[in-house]
Amino acid sequence: METSPPIAHFVVPWGKQEVSLQEVGFDAGGARLLRVRIREGKRFTIFDVDAATALAWAEPMRAWALAQPGALATAAHEDGA
């Protein structure tokens, strides 16, 4: 298995879970997947998802987030804009 540097790492403010996103490649079949790793204290939850699943997950999450009051202002502030 081949791993790339992290794509993103952040802490969820409400529950203090640490979330990491990383691309992983598997030798058998050459699959490239997105590893979603969530750490809650000593417990880890890991999902390896394909591109279609990542899009199916990301698009409704983005739509929901943008529909929240102040979402654009919060995102701009966090990006340093």
C-alpha positions as a Markdown table, in Angstrom:
| # | Residue | x | y | z |
|---|---|---|---|---|
| 1 | Met | 0.0 | 0.0 | 0.0 |
| 2 | Glu | 1.2 | 3.5 | -0.9 |
| 3 | Thr | 0.2 | 6.6 | 1.0 |
| 4 | Ser | 0.4 | 10.2 | 0.0 |
| 5 | Pro | 0.9 | 13.2 | 2.3 |
| 6 | Pro | -2.3 | 14.3 | 4.1 |
| 7 | Ile | -4.8 | 16.2 | 1.9 |
| 8 | Ala | -6.4 | 17.8 | 5.0 |
| 9 | His | -6.4 | 17.6 | 8.7 |
| 10 | Phe | -8.8 | 19.4 | 11.0 |
| 11 | Val | -10.4 | 19.2 | 14.5 |
| 12 | Val | -14.2 | 19.2 | 14.8 |
| 13 | Pro | -15.0 | 22.0 | 17.3 |
| 14 | Trp | -18.0 | 20.4 | 19.0 |
| 15 | Gly | -16.6 | 17.0 | 19.7 |
| 16 | Lys | -12.9 | 17.5 | 19.4 |
| 17 | Gln | -12.7 | 14.6 | 16.9 |
| 18 | Glu | -9.6 | 14.8 | 14.6 |
| 19 | Val | -10.3 | 14.2 | 10.9 |
| 20 | Ser | -7.6 | 13.4 | 8.4 |
| 21 | Leu | -8.0 | 12.9 | 4.6 |
| 22 | Gln | -5.3 | 11.1 | 2.7 |
| 23 | Glu | -5.0 | 9.4 | -0.7 |
| 24 | Val | -4.0 | 5.7 | -0.5 |
| 25 | Gly | -3.0 | 3.4 | -3.4 |
| 26 | Phe | -3.2 | -0.4 | -3.3 |
| 27 | Asp | -0.7 | -2.5 | -5.2 |
| 28 | Ala | -3.3 | -5.2 | -6.0 |
| 29 | Gly | -5.4 | -3.7 | -8.9 |
| 30 | Gly | -3.9 | -0.2 | -8.5 |
| 31 | Ala | -6.9 | 1.3 | -6.8 |
| 32 | Arg | -6.6 | 4.9 | -5.6 |
| 33 | Leu | -8.9 | 5.6 | -2.6 |
| 34 | Leu | -9.5 | 8.5 | -0.2 |
| 35 | Arg | -8.8 | 7.4 | 3.4 |
| 36 | Val | -11.0 | 9.3 | 5.9 |
| 37 | Arg | -9.6 | 8.8 | 9.4 |
| 38 | Ile | -11.6 | 10.0 | 12.4 |
| 39 | Arg | -9.9 | 9.9 | 15.8 |
| 40 | Glu | -12.1 | 10.2 | 19.0 |
| 41 | Gly | -9.8 | 10.0 | 22.0 |
| 42 | Lys | -8.2 | 6.5 | 21.7 |
| 43 | Arg | -10.7 | 5.2 | 19.1 |
| 44 | Phe | -10.2 | 5.4 | 15.3 |
| 45 | Thr | -12.7 | 5.1 | 12.6 |
| 46 | Ile | -11.3 | 4.6 | 9.1 |
| 47 | Phe | -13.1 | 4.7 | 5.8 |
| 48 | Asp | -11.4 | 4.0 | 2.4 |
| 49 | Val | -13.7 | 5.4 | -0.3 |
| 50 | Asp | -13.6 | 5.5 | -4.0 |
| 51 | Ala | -14.1 | 8.7 | -6.0 |
| 52 | Ala | -17.8 | 8.1 | -6.7 |
| 53 | Thr | -18.5 | 7.6 | -3.0 |
| 54 | Ala | -16.4 | 10.7 | -2.1 |
| 55 | Leu | -18.5 | 12.8 | -4.4 |
| 56 | Ala | -21.8 | 11.3 | -3.2 |
| 57 | Trp | -20.7 | 12.2 | 0.3 |
| 58 | Ala | -19.1 | 15.6 | -0.4 |
| 59 | Glu | -21.8 | 17.2 | -2.5 |
| 60 | Pro | -24.7 | 16.9 | 0.0 |
| 61 | Met | -22.4 | 18.0 | 2.8 |
| 62 | Arg | -21.3 | 21.1 | 0.9 |
| 63 | Ala | -24.9 | 21.9 | 0.0 |
| 64 | Trp | -26.0 | 21.6 | 3.6 |
| 65 | Ala | -23.0 | 23.7 | 4.9 |
| 66 | Leu | -23.7 | 26.5 | 2.4 |
| 67 | Ala | -27.3 | 26.6 | 3.5 |
| 68 | Gln | -26.3 | 27.4 | 7.1 |
| 69 | Pro | -26.4 | 31.0 | 8.2 |
| 70 | Gly | -22.9 | 32.6 | 8.1 |
| 71 | Ala | -21.3 | 29.7 | 6.3 |
| 72 | Leu | -19.7 | 31.7 | 3.6 |
| 73 | Ala | -18.3 | 34.3 | 6.1 |
| 74 | Thr | -16.9 | 31.4 | 8.3 |
| 75 | Ala | -15.3 | 29.7 | 5.3 |
| 76 | Ala | -13.7 | 33.0 | 4.1 |
| 77 | His | -12.3 | 33.7 | 7.6 |
| 78 | Glu | -10.8 | 30.2 | 7.9 |
| 79 | Asp | -9.2 | 30.5 | 4.4 |
| 80 | Gly | -7.6 | 33.8 | 5.4 |
| 81 | Ala | -9.6 | 35.9 | 3.0 |
